[in-house]
Amino acid sequence: MPDTLSPQVRFGSNSGQPVTRRDGIAKVTGTATFAADNMRDGLLHAVYVPATIARGRVASLDVAAAEAHPGVIRVYTPANRPALQGDPDDKPTMFSMRIEALKDDTVRYAGQPIALVVAETLEAATEGVRLLAPRYEMESPRVSLADEPALKVEGAGFGSPGDTTRGDPEAGHAAALNAVDVTYTTPAQYHNAMEMHAVVAEWEGDRLTLDLPSQALMLTCEAYAYYFGIPTENVTLRSPYLGGGFGSKAFTTGPQLLAILAARDIGRPVKLMLTRNQMFGPVGHRGATLQRLRVGTDAEGALTVIDHEGVSAVSSFDVFVEPAPNATQGLYAAGALRSRHRMARLDIGTPGPMRAPGEASGAAALEGALDEMAEALGMDPLAFRLKNYAETEPGTGRPYSSKALRECYEQGAARFGWADRPLQPRMMRDSDGMLTGWGMGTALFGCPMFAADARATLRADGSALVETSAADMGQGAWTALAQIAADSLGLPLDRVEFRAGHSALPSGGVAGGSGHTATAGGALHAAGGDVLRQLGEIASADPDSPLFGAGNAGFVARDGRLYVDGDDSRSDSFADIFARNGSAEVTGEGSASRAAEHAERFAMYSHGAVFAEVKVDPSLGQVRVTRMVGAFAAGRIINPKLAESQLMGGMIWGLSFALHEAAKQDPRRGHIVNADFGSYHVPVNADVQGLEVITVHEEDPFVNPLGIKGVGEIGITGTVGAIGNAIRHATGRRIRSYPIRVRDLVGAGD
């Protein structure tokens, strides 16, 4: 799409290369230092006591027995918790939520902190927790989404989506000659990164040093500064390595806050790390949803309306709504669209953003409903989507910043062999008699961009140091961001030192929403450009430089040389510029955020299409996903190896969503009964076969100056529906409750 606002910048030879991740060796050899690996002189160990009921109050704790243990230093309960300067019920940052920190003896969810034990050793703290022997006055917990009233969403802002209507839905229903009205359910799912939440806290006067895994270093510093009443600059947060995050490590948590409070109160450093079981409570999760979709078409199969209403599980004391109906808004060219959000209060920990929040749950239902509509029309599911996908953003008319969805459909279908798919279900069996089905789903994810800063220092020896407080959750940010920085300075990658993961560095923004590479990368690119500008000013003022007098021109760099932009005949080497000037280094600063005029003019999304093959045992109902092809348009790909890994990971997560993953609450006490890796099922190697990713070429100069979009979450959004639709094609059974279980398909061959 021609436009003169912001041509996509040219890059050097580092970007686009499948560079092996810089942190890989440190991680596989065990030399990478995660938060809980840090030690301090005089270190104490803290273990929090999780409630084992979901509703009621703590009637008693045997504090005396715990304190009598020879290794226990202190036991904190609501009766003796030291005061905080900021209220944990407040929300001091844009991503804050209310947190439980021993406010009183009320129990609001299973896993809530009801006490904290601090001891000389981890073993002593753990034994102290056992000795507390809590007793409860229990009330019947609210655990069923279907049994609670659907309430209007309270408040606004983060976690409180508003309803959206485009066009006239009632007219769209009235005009529909074909209609489906279906309800889909998705379960609660819990963050289970390899690295559990942890903190090592140490105070020196009113200065706080934290080793803590964080996706948002500066926001985390702001939050803890608020709670403890100290300046933000007094909080130092070190988070060089994260063992996964998925959205859960962008927030403060009650257990971590209590450990920091204990360190201040006792005057010694304190370490706390959650157990796997404790991850199912105070650190967020994907809330369960109940979604009703009403879809209508005219006689030719053109969509007249998509009406999507979702009820999401929220906690009893805060609001974060899984915004599933938002998945309807950006994709299909219906005459009318309506997304409505409702909530039901349950006795659970507050949900939060979990990889592809809203889009993953919403697309799982939307793509199933559209397949049901295509089947009712007797149309091929791909043909139905090709007929109805949006050329411009539905309702707003804003053009997409790049049109690549059709390419995703066509390339994915060709690689998968979709043209050979029989229209009717139950028409394919393999040589072993397994029912075989093919399904597809469309993937869509927005392209957020946060604000970030960076610093770049070019040295006289031809090396560089680039710095930003970016977070690498395992997606390869250390590597991709270093590639961007190297290209911004025209240097080989091995000449660039990259520093990140420390709050003293310029703010790298938030590693979330699949926007981190664009955000932090944009700041690094700007910092490199500032270095070149300064170097160009030095050279253009030097009569001995070939660049003398070129001060009004722009400059670019390649292979350690500075060129007049657009004129390769005029250049000077970095080494010569430094030698003549006598300086040792040049430091540049850079910032990045989205251009407001582009955000107003264009709709910005990553697109994709996922095609899946399943095989179902006709007697036992066992399902295997034997083949998947995902085609994705995600702007400029900085590192194909890392991007492919992220997209594959997203598709595997979608497989998990479709067939494996669900938390189960005990209806009597309200605790999660499968709060471990033995019974909370996720795919393993044997579950993943025939996975293929296609990255569709896409140049998008408007999404941001680098043309970068996210790849971390979009792989989930089309995969869930593709697998559900493939199971329908194989068996003739339409299952509208995820995950799809063996019990749903037993006797599918009958």
Secondary structure, DSSP 4 states (H G I P E B T S, - for coil): ---SS-PPPP--SSTTS-PPPTTHHHHHHT-S--GGG---TT-EEEEEEE-SSSSEEEEE--HHHHHTSTTEEEEE-TTTPPP-SS-TTS--STT-----SS-SSEE-STT-EEEEEEESSHHHHHHHHHHH--EEEE------GGGS--EEPPS-STT-PPPEEES-HHHHHHH-SEEEEEEEEE--EE---SSPPEEEEEEETTEEEEE---S-HHHHHHHHHHHHT--GGGEEEE-S--S--TTGGGS--HHHHHHHHHHHHHTS-EEEE--TGGGSSTT-EEPPEEEEEEEEE-TTS-EEEEEEEEEEEE-SS------GGGGGTTTB--S-EEEEEEEEE-SSPPP---SSTTHHHHHHHHHHHHHHHHHHHT--HHHHHHHHB-SB-TTT-PBBSS--HHHHHHHHHHHHTGGG--SSTT--B-TT--EEEEEEEEEEEE-----EEEEEEEETTS-EEEE-----SSS-HHHHHHHHHHHHHT--GGGEEEE-SBTTSPP---S-TT-HHHHHHHHHHHHHHHHHHHHHHHHHT-TTSTTTT-TTS-EEEETTEEEETTEEEEEEEHHHHHHHHT-SEEEEEEEE---HHHHHH-B-EEEEEEEEEEEE-TTT--EEEEEEEEEEE-B--S-HHHHHHHHHHHHHHHHHHHHT----B-TTT--BTT-STTTS----GGG--SEEEEE-----SSSSTT-B---SSHHHHHHHHHHHHHHHHHHS----BSSP-HHHHTTTT-
